Amino acid sequence: MSTILLKNGTIIDGTGRPRFAGHVLIEGDIIREIVPGGAGTPPARTVIDVQGLAICPGFIDMHSHADWAVCLEENQDMLGCLLEQGITTVVAGNCGFSPAPLRRETLERFRQFMPLMVHAPGFGWEGMGDFLNRVQALGPCLNVAQLAGHASIRLAAASTMRGRMSDEELGHCLDLLARSLDEGACGLSLGLGYEPGMYSPPDELEAFCRVAAARGKPVTVHLKALSAVSPTYPPTTLEPHNLLALREMLGVARAAWVKLQLSHFIFVGRNSFWTAHKALRMVELARHDGLDVMFDAFPYTCGNTTISVVIPHWFLKRAPGAYRNPLLKLRLRAELEAGFRLLGFMYEDFQVMNIDLEGYDDLRGLRVTEIARKWKVSPFDALLRLCELGTWTTLALFHAYSGVPGREGAIDAVLSHELCLYETDALITGRGYPNPAAVGAFPRICGPLVRDRRLFTLEQAVHRSTGASAQRFSISDRGVVRTGAAADLVVFDPETLSDTPPVDSRPAGRPKGIHHVFINGRHVVRAGTVSGEQRAGRVLRL
């Protein structure tokens, strides 16, 4: 059996305890021994001197959409950027969307998930167990903990995307969820900002949550609103919509008494930043009252989605004809720009990542205002044309998420909070302008946010990126540097660890300071670069 000794390192063990000097012996796929610094070193076939470097557990991405990639043969080519920033485990299937369970009769409905895919997989499965078997047989490049998506279950079992299901349909949904959890899914995910979740009544959500609670599994949720004003609520609603959405979901979780994880705890648009401290206080009070609730966030003030999410449903359902109807366009522009003013958005806050059509590569990384100048049209017309080119396949970065340069109080308050865990929430397609979180989220958290911003200590940053995340999903053998634990490890330089952030249309680059990454004892990153074809990951059936 192969043995690797990481010699003379500084060990940050993922528990939050102070760092200490020592050596780590890897034997096969586990940590065989941890030897304090100054003691003799055990023999090993391979010895790597990591003097001056830190050894910590592999990072756990708490909110990933990588399940749409790990089911593809080329998953390592696509997800190498995650390995190179030290991520060894992803919690996937978020926002209500998971590749399983499904029914072959309703496969066409999965077209709405196309932005999450590089290309449609073969869908050679139906149940969650079949899907997880498929992923393991292919050989994932990292470890995968898979959630069962509420939207996917409804797509498979219900006849309508909107409103209340029949009792029979709800029963079928709950059976599918129970089976998925029993076959290894680590929890349930809700996407209440999208169809069908935004139309699901509270009693339906409670019923789903009770199934998860009965099995001791957590529920993750994309809230119904992430901004103070949202189209998911009537405009006459006086309470900020994101706070109302949070209040409603806390109520659902209390009724079901389920462990709740609030996904990408963000505050969208400049006019929503002020609600961050109120939202944090609501979570703290719920926690004080006994509800097991936490949240996760990414360390950037931008996030990825399809560009068409800004276009109201009434317009999209009339497409493609609506794009050539002057009266509908006039109404749309009035509504859109009024909404931008209410939210605190500007056209320049939208940046194209990728258009899945030939001949538009020159638009990658450009803001809508830059494209408008390039095309010699108004920003509104540029945005509308981008939507028409690919309603569900034009991906964009939306800026003004929890902050803008010079106004970072909201994002700092979230990231530094003791209840915050860390994530990427990156749509990785292998082409176009990447979300900076896809290449640099964890190096940024454990690098500049520790050294320069001083939001937390390095031990705290590592704990919330590893041990705390593993504990949240009951991943008992990962997230810590401990004898007998899985050998998922990152070796990095605490003095130089950093992301390489994007500058205008120049995309984010590879992170700095990552020297080695091990997954299940296999050396998958050397000198900061993925080391060949090594499908070292595993499906974690929890």
C-alpha positions as CSV (number, residue, x, y, z in Angstrom):
1,M,0.0,0.0,0.0
2,S,1.3,3.4,-0.9
3,T,2.4,5.8,1.9
4,I,3.0,9.5,1.6
5,L,4.6,11.6,4.4
6,L,3.8,15.4,4.5
7,K,6.8,16.5,6.6
8,N,7.4,19.7,8.6
9,G,4.0,21.3,8.0
10,T,1.8,23.6,10.1
11,I,-1.4,21.6,10.7
12,I,-4.8,23.5,10.7
13,D,-7.0,20.5,11.5
14,G,-10.5,21.9,10.6
15,T,-11.9,21.9,14.1
16,G,-11.1,25.6,14.8
17,R,-8.4,24.7,17.2
18,P,-5.0,26.6,17.0
19,R,-2.6,25.4,14.4
20,F,0.4,23.3,15.4
21,A,3.6,21.9,13.8
22,G,3.6,18.3,12.7
23,H,3.8,15.7,10.1
24,V,0.9,13.8,8.4
25,L,1.3,10.2,7.1
26,I,-1.1,9.1,4.4
27,E,-1.6,5.4,3.9
28,G,-3.8,4.4,1.0
29,D,-6.9,6.5,1.3
30,I,-6.7,7.5,5.0
31,I,-4.7,9.5,7.4
32,R,-2.7,6.9,9.2
33,E,-0.8,9.0,11.7
34,I,-0.3,12.6,12.8
35,V,3.1,13.2,14.4
36,P,3.8,16.3,16.5
37,G,6.6,18.6,15.2
38,G,10.0,17.7,16.8
39,A,9.2,14.0,17.0
40,G,10.8,11.5,14.7
41,T,9.1,10.9,11.4
42,P,7.7,7.6,10.3
43,P,9.0,5.9,7.2
44,A,7.1,6.4,3.9
45,R,7.5,5.5,0.3
46,T,7.1,9.2,-0.7
47,V,8.3,12.1,1.5
48,I,7.2,15.7,0.7
49,D,8.8,18.4,2.7
50,V,6.2,21.1,3.3
51,Q,8.3,23.4,5.6
52,G,6.6,26.8,5.8
53,L,3.3,25.5,4.4
54,A,0.0,24.7,6.0
55,I,-1.8,21.4,5.9
56,C,-5.6,21.5,6.2
57,P,-8.6,19.3,5.3
58,G,-9.9,19.5,1.7
59,F,-12.4,22.3,1.2
60,I,-16.1,21.4,1.1
61,D,-18.2,23.4,-1.3
62,M,-21.5,23.8,0.5
63,H,-23.5,24.9,-2.5
64,S,-22.6,23.3,-5.9
65,H,-24.2,22.5,-9.2
66,A,-21.4,20.1,-10.2
67,D,-23.9,17.2,-10.3
68,W,-24.6,18.2,-13.9
69,A,-20.9,17.7,-14.7
70,V,-19.9,14.7,-12.6
71,C,-22.3,12.5,-14.6
72,L,-20.3,13.3,-17.7
73,E,-17.3,11.4,-19.0
74,E,-15.3,14.6,-19.2
75,N,-16.0,15.7,-15.6
76,Q,-12.4,16.2,-14.6
77,D,-11.6,18.4,-17.6
78,M,-14.6,20.6,-16.5
79,L,-14.1,20.6,-12.8
80,G,-10.3,20.8,-12.6
81,C,-10.7,24.5,-11.5
82,L,-12.4,23.2,-8.3
83,L,-9.5,20.9,-7.6
84,E,-6.9,23.6,-8.2
85,Q,-8.5,25.8,-5.5
86,G,-8.5,22.9,-3.0
87,I,-12.1,21.7,-3.2
88,T,-12.3,18.0,-2.6
89,T,-16.0,17.5,-1.8
90,V,-19.1,19.2,-3.3
91,V,-22.6,19.3,-1.9
92,A,-24.6,19.2,-5.2
93,G,-28.2,19.2,-6.4
94,N,-29.0,22.7,-5.0
95,C,-31.8,25.2,-5.7
96,G,-34.3,22.4,-6.2
97,F,-32.7,21.0,-9.3
98,S,-31.0,17.6,-9.3
99,P,-30.5,15.1,-12.2
100,A,-32.4,12.5,-10.2
101,P,-35.0,11.3,-9.6
102,L,-36.7,11.6,-12.9
103,R,-39.1,9.8,-15.2
104,R,-38.5,9.1,-18.9
105,E,-42.0,10.3,-19.8
106,T,-41.1,13.8,-18.4
107,L,-37.6,14.2,-19.7
108,E,-38.6,17.0,-22.0
109,R,-39.2,19.2,-18.9
110,F,-35.5,19.0,-18.1
111,R,-34.8,21.4,-20.9
112,Q,-35.2,24.2,-18.4
113,F,-32.1,22.9,-16.7
114,M,-29.9,23.3,-19.8
115,P,-27.9,26.3,-18.3
116,L,-26.7,23.8,-15.6
117,M,-25.3,21.4,-18.2
118,V,-22.5,21.5,-20.7
119,H,-24.6,19.2,-22.8
120,A,-27.5,17.0,-21.9
121,P,-26.3,13.7,-20.3
122,G,-27.7,10.4,-21.5
123,F,-30.1,10.2,-18.6
124,G,-29.5,6.5,-18.3
125,W,-31.1,6.5,-14.9
126,E,-34.4,7.2,-13.1
127,G,-33.9,6.8,-9.3
128,M,-31.4,8.5,-7.1
129,G,-29.6,5.2,-6.5
130,D,-29.2,4.7,-10.2
131,F,-27.8,8.2,-10.7
132,L,-25.3,7.8,-7.9
133,N,-24.2,4.4,-9.3
134,R,-23.7,6.1,-12.7
135,V,-21.5,8.8,-11.2
136,Q,-19.4,6.3,-9.2
137,A,-19.0,4.1,-12.3
138,L,-17.7,7.0,-14.4
139,G,-15.3,8.0,-11.7
140,P,-15.9,11.5,-10.3
141,C,-12.8,13.7,-10.0
142,L,-13.9,14.8,-6.5
143,N,-16.3,13.6,-3.7
144,V,-20.0,14.2,-4.3
145,A,-22.7,14.5,-1.7
146,Q,-26.0,14.7,-3.6
147,L,-29.2,16.5,-2.6
148,A,-32.6,15.5,-4.0
149,G,-34.3,18.5,-5.7
150,H,-37.9,19.5,-5.0
151,A,-38.3,20.8,-8.5
152,S,-37.0,17.6,-10.1
153,I,-39.3,15.5,-8.0
154,R,-42.3,17.6,-8.9
155,L,-41.3,17.4,-12.6
156,A,-41.2,13.7,-12.3
157,A,-44.5,13.2,-10.4
158,A,-46.8,16.2,-10.9
159,S,-48.9,17.2,-13.9
160,T,-48.5,20.9,-13.3
161,M,-45.6,23.3,-12.7
162,R,-47.8,25.8,-10.8
163,G,-50.0,25.7,-7.8
164,R,-51.3,22.9,-5.6
165,M,-50.9,19.3,-6.6
166,S,-53.5,16.6,-6.1
167,D,-53.2,14.5,-2.9
168,E,-52.2,11.6,-5.1
169,E,-49.4,13.6,-6.8
170,L,-48.1,14.9,-3.5
171,G,-48.0,11.4,-2.1
172,H,-46.1,10.2,-5.1
173,C,-43.6,13.1,-4.6
174,L,-43.1,12.3,-1.0
175,D,-42.5,8.6,-1.9
176,L,-39.9,9.7,-4.5
177,L,-38.2,11.9,-1.9
178,A,-38.1,9.2,0.7
179,R,-36.7,6.7,-1.7
180,S,-34.0,9.2,-2.8
181,L,-32.9,9.9,0.7
182,D,-32.9,6.2,1.5
183,E,-30.8,5.5,-1.6
184,G,-28.0,7.9,-0.4
185,A,-29.1,11.5,-1.0
186,C,-27.8,13.7,1.8
187,G,-30.8,16.0,2.0
188,L,-33.5,17.9,0.2
189,S,-33.0,21.1,-1.7
190,L,-35.7,23.7,-2.4
191,G,-35.6,26.4,-5.2
192,L,-38.3,28.8,-4.2
193,G,-37.2,31.5,-6.6
194,Y,-38.0,29.3,-9.6
195,E,-40.8,27.3,-11.0
196,P,-42.3,25.2,-9.6
197,G,-41.0,26.0,-6.1
198,M,-42.2,29.7,-6.2
199,Y,-45.8,28.4,-6.6
200,S,-45.7,25.6,-4.0
201,P,-47.9,26.3,-1.0
202,P,-46.5,26.2,2.5
203,D,-48.2,22.9,3.4
204,E,-46.5,21.2,0.5
205,L,-43.1,22.5,1.5
206,E,-43.8,21.4,5.1
207,A,-44.7,17.9,3.9
208,F,-41.4,17.6,1.9
209,C,-39.4,18.9,4.9
210,R,-41.0,16.4,7.3
211,V,-39.8,13.5,5.1
212,A,-36.2,14.9,5.4
213,A,-36.6,15.6,9.1
214,A,-37.8,12.1,9.8
215,R,-34.5,10.8,8.4
216,G,-32.3,13.4,10.1
217,K,-31.4,15.0,6.7
218,P,-31.1,18.8,6.2
219,V,-33.0,21.0,3.8
220,T,-31.2,23.6,1.8
221,V,-33.2,26.5,0.3
222,H,-32.9,29.2,-2.4
223,L,-35.4,31.6,-0.8
224,K,-38.4,32.9,-2.7
225,A,-36.9,36.4,-2.8
226,L,-33.3,37.6,-2.4
227,S,-34.0,41.3,-2.8
228,A,-36.0,43.9,-1.0
229,V,-38.4,44.1,-4.0
230,S,-39.1,40.9,-6.0
231,P,-41.6,39.8,-8.7
232,T,-42.4,36.7,-6.6
233,Y,-44.5,38.9,-4.2
234,P,-47.2,41.5,-4.9
235,P,-45.8,45.1,-5.2
236,T,-48.1,46.2,-2.4
237,T,-46.3,44.0,0.1
238,L,-44.9,46.4,2.7
239,E,-42.2,44.2,4.3
240,P,-39.0,43.9,2.3
241,H,-39.6,40.8,0.1
242,N,-36.4,39.0,1.0
243,L,-37.2,39.4,4.8
244,L,-40.7,38.1,4.2
245,A,-39.3,35.1,2.2
246,L,-36.9,34.4,5.1
247,R,-39.7,34.7,7.6
248,E,-41.9,32.3,5.7
249,M,-39.1,29.7,5.3
250,L,-38.2,29.8,9.0
251,G,-41.9,29.2,9.7
252,V,-41.9,26.1,7.4
253,A,-38.7,24.8,9.0
254,R,-40.2,25.3,12.5
255,A,-43.4,23.4,11.5
256,A,-41.4,20.5,10.2
257,W,-38.6,20.9,12.8
258,V,-36.0,20.3,10.2
259,K,-32.3,21.3,10.0
260,L,-32.3,24.3,7.6
261,Q,-29.5,25.6,5.5
262,L,-30.1,28.9,3.8
263,S,-28.4,28.9,0.4
264,H,-26.3,31.8,-1.0
265,F,-27.4,34.2,1.7
266,I,-27.2,37.3,-0.5
267,F,-28.8,40.7,-0.8
268,V,-29.4,41.5,-4.4
269,G,-29.3,45.1,-5.6
270,R,-28.0,48.2,-3.9
271,N,-31.4,48.9,-2.3
272,S,-31.3,45.5,-0.5
273,F,-27.9,45.8,1.2
274,W,-29.5,47.5,4.3
275,T,-31.6,44.4,5.0
276,A,-28.6,42.2,5.7
277,H,-28.3,43.0,9.4
278,K,-32.1,42.5,9.9
279,A,-31.9,39.1,8.1
280,L,-28.9,38.1,10.2
281,R,-30.8,39.0,13.4
282,M,-33.8,37.0,12.3
283,V,-31.6,33.9,11.8
284,E,-29.9,34.5,15.2
285,L,-33.3,34.7,16.9
286,A,-34.6,31.5,15.2
287,R,-31.4,29.8,16.3
288,H,-31.9,31.1,19.9
289,D,-35.4,29.6,19.8
290,G,-34.0,26.2,19.1
291,L,-34.2,26.0,15.3
292,D,-31.1,24.4,13.7
293,V,-30.5,27.0,11.0
294,M,-27.3,28.2,9.3
295,F,-26.4,29.8,6.0
296,D,-23.7,29.8,3.3
297,A,-22.3,32.4,1.0
298,F,-19.7,33.1,-1.6
299,P,-17.0,35.7,-1.2
300,Y,-17.8,37.9,-4.3
301,T,-20.3,40.6,-5.0
302,C,-21.5,38.9,-8.2
303,G,-23.3,35.7,-9.0
304,N,-24.2,33.7,-12.0
305,T,-27.6,32.9,-13.6
306,T,-29.3,33.1,-17.0
307,I,-29.7,36.6,-18.3
308,S,-33.4,36.1,-18.9
309,V,-34.2,36.0,-15.2
310,V,-34.7,39.7,-15.3
311,I,-37.5,39.3,-18.0
312,P,-41.0,38.9,-16.5
313,H,-43.0,35.7,-17.2
314,W,-45.7,37.6,-19.1
315,F,-43.2,38.6,-21.8
316,L,-41.3,35.3,-22.1
317,K,-44.5,33.3,-22.5
318,R,-45.3,35.5,-25.6
319,A,-41.9,34.9,-27.1
320,P,-40.5,34.8,-29.8
321,G,-43.2,37.1,-31.2
322,A,-42.9,39.5,-28.2
323,Y,-39.4,40.4,-29.2
324,R,-40.8,42.1,-32.4
325,N,-43.9,43.7,-30.8
326,P,-43.3,47.4,-30.2
327,L,-46.1,47.8,-27.6
328,L,-44.9,44.8,-25.5
329,K,-41.4,46.0,-25.7
330,L,-42.5,49.5,-24.5
331,R,-44.3,47.9,-21.6
332,L,-41.3,45.7,-20.8
333,R,-38.9,48.6,-20.8
334,A,-41.0,50.7,-18.5
335,E,-41.4,47.7,-16.0
336,L,-37.8,46.7,-16.3
337,E,-36.3,50.1,-15.7
338,A,-38.7,50.9,-12.9
339,G,-37.7,47.6,-11.3
340,F,-34.0,48.4,-11.7
341,R,-34.6,51.7,-9.8
342,L,-36.4,49.9,-7.0
343,L,-33.7,47.3,-6.7
344,G,-30.7,49.6,-7.2
345,F,-29.6,47.8,-10.4
346,M,-28.0,49.3,-13.5
347,Y,-27.5,47.9,-17.0
348,E,-23.8,47.8,-16.4
349,D,-24.3,45.3,-13.5
350,F,-25.0,42.6,-16.1
351,Q,-21.9,40.9,-17.6
352,V,-22.1,38.1,-20.2
353,M,-20.4,34.9,-19.4
354,N,-21.4,32.8,-22.4
355,I,-23.7,32.7,-25.3
356,D,-24.2,29.2,-26.6
357,L,-24.2,30.2,-30.3
358,E,-21.4,30.5,-32.8
359,G,-20.1,34.0,-33.7
360,Y,-20.6,35.7,-30.3
361,D,-17.4,34.8,-28.5
362,D,-16.3,38.5,-28.6
363,L,-19.1,39.3,-26.1
364,R,-17.7,37.1,-23.3
365,G,-16.8,39.3,-20.3
366,L,-18.5,42.4,-21.6
367,R,-21.1,44.4,-19.6
368,V,-24.5,45.1,-21.3
369,T,-23.5,48.8,-21.6
370,E,-20.3,47.8,-23.4
371,I,-22.3,45.5,-25.8
372,A,-24.8,48.3,-26.4
373,R,-22.0,50.6,-27.5
374,K,-20.5,47.9,-29.7
375,W,-23.9,47.2,-31.4
376,K,-24.8,50.9,-31.4
377,V,-28.1,50.3,-29.6
378,S,-29.6,51.3,-26.2
379,P,-28.7,49.1,-23.2
380,F,-32.3,47.9,-23.1
381,D,-32.2,46.8,-26.7
382,A,-28.8,45.1,-26.1
383,L,-30.2,43.2,-23.1
384,L,-33.3,42.2,-25.0
385,R,-31.3,40.9,-27.9
386,L,-29.1,38.9,-25.6
387,C,-32.2,37.3,-24.1
388,E,-33.6,36.5,-27.5
389,L,-30.3,34.9,-28.6
390,G,-30.5,32.4,-25.8
391,T,-33.4,32.7,-23.3
392,W,-32.1,29.9,-21.1
393,T,-28.6,29.4,-22.4
394,T,-27.1,32.9,-22.2
395,L,-25.3,33.0,-18.9
396,A,-24.4,36.2,-17.1
397,L,-22.8,37.5,-14.0
398,F,-25.0,39.8,-12.0
399,H,-23.2,42.3,-9.9
400,A,-24.3,44.3,-6.9
401,Y,-24.8,41.1,-4.9
402,S,-24.4,42.1,-1.2
403,G,-22.1,44.9,-2.1
404,V,-20.2,47.0,-4.6
405,P,-16.7,48.5,-4.4
406,G,-16.7,50.8,-1.4
407,R,-20.0,49.4,0.0
408,E,-19.1,46.0,1.4
409,G,-20.7,46.1,4.8
410,A,-23.4,43.5,3.9
411,I,-21.1,40.9,2.5
412,D,-18.6,41.4,5.2
413,A,-21.3,40.9,7.9
414,V,-22.5,37.7,6.3
415,L,-19.0,36.1,5.6
416,S,-17.7,36.9,9.1
417,H,-20.8,35.6,10.9
418,E,-20.2,32.5,13.0
419,L,-23.2,30.7,11.3
420,C,-21.8,31.2,7.8
421,L,-20.3,28.3,5.8
422,Y,-18.7,28.8,2.4
423,E,-19.6,27.9,-1.2
424,T,-19.0,28.6,-4.9
425,D,-22.5,28.5,-6.4
426,A,-20.7,28.4,-9.7
427,L,-22.3,27.3,-13.0
428,I,-19.3,25.6,-14.7
429,T,-19.8,24.9,-18.4
430,G,-16.2,24.7,-19.5
431,R,-16.5,27.7,-21.8
432,G,-16.9,31.4,-21.7
433,Y,-16.1,33.9,-19.0
434,P,-16.0,32.1,-15.7
435,N,-17.7,33.0,-12.4
436,P,-14.7,34.0,-10.2
437,A,-15.9,31.7,-7.5
438,A,-15.4,28.7,-9.8
439,V,-11.6,29.3,-9.7
440,G,-10.9,31.3,-6.5
441,A,-13.6,31.2,-3.8
442,F,-11.7,29.3,-1.1
443,P,-8.3,30.8,-1.7
444,R,-9.9,34.2,-1.4
445,I,-11.6,33.2,1.9
446,C,-8.5,31.7,3.4
447,G,-6.1,34.2,1.9
448,P,-7.0,37.9,1.4
449,L,-10.1,37.9,3.7
450,V,-7.9,36.5,6.5
451,R,-4.6,38.5,5.9
452,D,-5.9,41.8,4.4
453,R,-9.5,42.2,5.4
454,R,-9.1,40.4,8.8
455,L,-12.7,39.2,8.7
456,F,-11.7,36.1,10.7
457,T,-8.7,34.0,11.7
458,L,-7.2,31.4,9.4
459,E,-8.4,28.7,11.8
460,Q,-11.9,30.0,11.6
461,A,-11.8,30.3,7.8
462,V,-10.6,26.7,7.5
463,H,-13.1,25.4,10.0
464,R,-16.1,26.9,8.2
465,S,-14.7,25.6,4.9
466,T,-14.1,22.1,6.1
467,G,-15.1,20.6,9.5
468,A,-18.2,22.7,10.1
469,S,-19.5,21.9,6.6
470,A,-18.8,18.2,7.0
471,Q,-20.7,18.2,10.4
472,R,-23.6,20.1,8.8
473,F,-24.2,17.1,6.4
474,S,-23.1,14.4,8.8
475,I,-20.0,13.6,6.7
476,S,-18.2,11.9,9.6
477,D,-14.9,11.0,8.0
478,R,-14.0,14.2,6.2
479,G,-13.4,17.8,7.0
480,V,-10.7,17.1,9.6
481,V,-7.1,16.2,9.8
482,R,-7.4,13.3,12.2
483,T,-6.0,9.8,12.4
484,G,-8.4,7.4,10.5
485,A,-10.1,10.2,8.6
486,A,-10.2,10.2,4.8
487,A,-7.0,11.6,3.3
488,D,-8.6,14.7,1.7
489,L,-5.9,17.3,2.2
490,V,-4.7,20.7,0.9
491,V,-1.2,22.0,1.3
492,F,-0.9,25.8,0.9
493,D,1.2,28.8,1.7
494,P,-0.7,31.0,4.2
495,E,1.4,34.0,3.1
496,T,0.6,33.9,-0.6
497,L,-2.7,32.1,-0.8
498,S,-5.0,34.2,-2.9
499,D,-7.5,34.2,-5.8
500,T,-6.6,36.0,-9.0
501,P,-9.7,38.2,-9.4
502,P,-11.1,39.3,-12.7
503,V,-10.4,42.8,-14.1
504,D,-13.1,44.1,-16.4
505,S,-13.3,41.7,-19.4
506,R,-10.2,39.8,-18.3
507,P,-11.4,36.7,-16.5
508,A,-10.3,35.4,-13.1
509,G,-7.1,33.4,-13.2
510,R,-5.8,30.4,-11.3
511,P,-5.4,30.8,-7.6
512,K,-2.0,31.3,-6.0
513,G,-0.5,29.5,-3.1
514,I,-2.0,26.0,-3.5
515,H,0.9,23.5,-3.6
516,H,-0.7,20.1,-3.2
517,V,-4.2,18.6,-3.1
518,F,-5.0,15.0,-2.1
519,I,-8.4,13.3,-2.6
520,N,-8.8,9.9,-0.9
521,G,-5.0,9.7,-0.6
522,R,-4.4,10.4,-4.3
523,H,-2.2,13.3,-5.3
524,V,-4.5,15.2,-7.7
525,V,-2.9,18.6,-7.7
526,R,0.9,19.2,-7.8
527,A,2.4,22.7,-7.8
528,G,-1.0,24.2,-8.2
529,T,-2.0,22.2,-11.3
530,V,-4.2,19.2,-11.8
531,S,-1.9,16.2,-12.2
532,G,-3.2,14.1,-15.0
533,E,-6.3,11.9,-15.3
534,Q,-7.1,10.7,-11.7
535,R,-10.8,10.0,-11.0
536,A,-10.0,10.0,-7.2
537,G,-13.5,11.1,-5.9
538,R,-16.3,9.0,-4.5
539,V,-20.0,9.3,-4.2
540,L,-20.8,9.9,-0.5
541,R,-24.0,8.1,0.3
542,L,-25.2,9.7,3.5
